[in-house]
């Protein structure tokens, strides 16, 4: 059995990870996702980009369904 190795969490040059309060999640939606948002219906984004508000660096980009569901 192989030991589990955790990958380090990516950080920006300021040292902030995607869980830091200075990091914002920018969501991208499909066409139908934008249509539902205009009618006030919450939808799951198709893609997330985490950007540091201090240095404006993109820390991480993901389309992982579990992370997307957290930001719906």
C-alpha positions in Angstrom: 0.0 0.0 0.0 1.4 3.4 -1.0 1.5 6.2 1.5 -0.8 9.1 0.9 1.1 12.3 -0.1 -0.7 15.6 0.0 0.1 18.1 -2.6 1.0 21.5 -1.3 -1.8 24.2 -1.6 -0.8 26.7 -4.2 -0.2 30.2 -3.0 0.4 33.6 -4.6 3.5 35.7 -4.1 1.8 37.3 -1.0 1.5 33.8 0.5 -2.3 33.6 0.4 -4.0 30.3 -0.5 -7.5 30.0 -2.0 -8.9 29.7 1.6 -7.6 33.1 2.7 -10.0 36.0 3.1 -8.1 38.2 0.6 -8.7 35.6 -2.2 -11.8 35.9 -4.3 -13.4 33.1 -6.4 -14.4 34.3 -9.9 -17.0 32.0 -11.4 -17.6 31.3 -15.1 -21.0 30.1 -16.2 -22.4 28.5 -19.3 -24.9 30.3 -21.5 -27.8 28.5 -19.7 -26.2 29.2 -16.4 -26.3 33.0 -17.1 -29.9 32.7 -18.2 -30.9 31.1 -14.9 -29.0 33.7 -12.9 -30.8 36.6 -14.7 -34.1 35.1 -13.4 -32.7 34.8 -9.9 -32.1 31.1 -9.8 -28.9 29.9 -8.2 -26.8 27.7 -10.5 -23.4 25.9 -10.2 -20.5 27.5 -12.1 -18.7 25.6 -14.8 -15.3 26.9 -13.8 -13.7 28.8 -10.9 -10.6 31.0 -10.8 -9.2 32.1 -7.5 -7.5 35.5 -7.6 -5.6 37.3 -4.8 -7.1 40.8 -4.2 -3.7 42.2 -3.0 -1.3 41.2 -5.8 -4.0 40.3 -8.5 -2.4 37.0 -9.1 -4.4 33.9 -10.2 -3.7 31.3 -7.6 -5.7 28.3 -8.9 -8.2 27.4 -11.6 -10.5 24.4 -11.3 -13.5 22.7 -12.7 -13.6 20.1 -9.9 -17.3 19.4 -9.2 -16.9 19.2 -5.4 -15.2 22.6 -5.3 -17.7 24.1 -7.7 -20.6 22.9 -5.5 -19.1 24.7 -2.5 -19.3 28.0 -4.4 -22.8 27.6 -5.9 
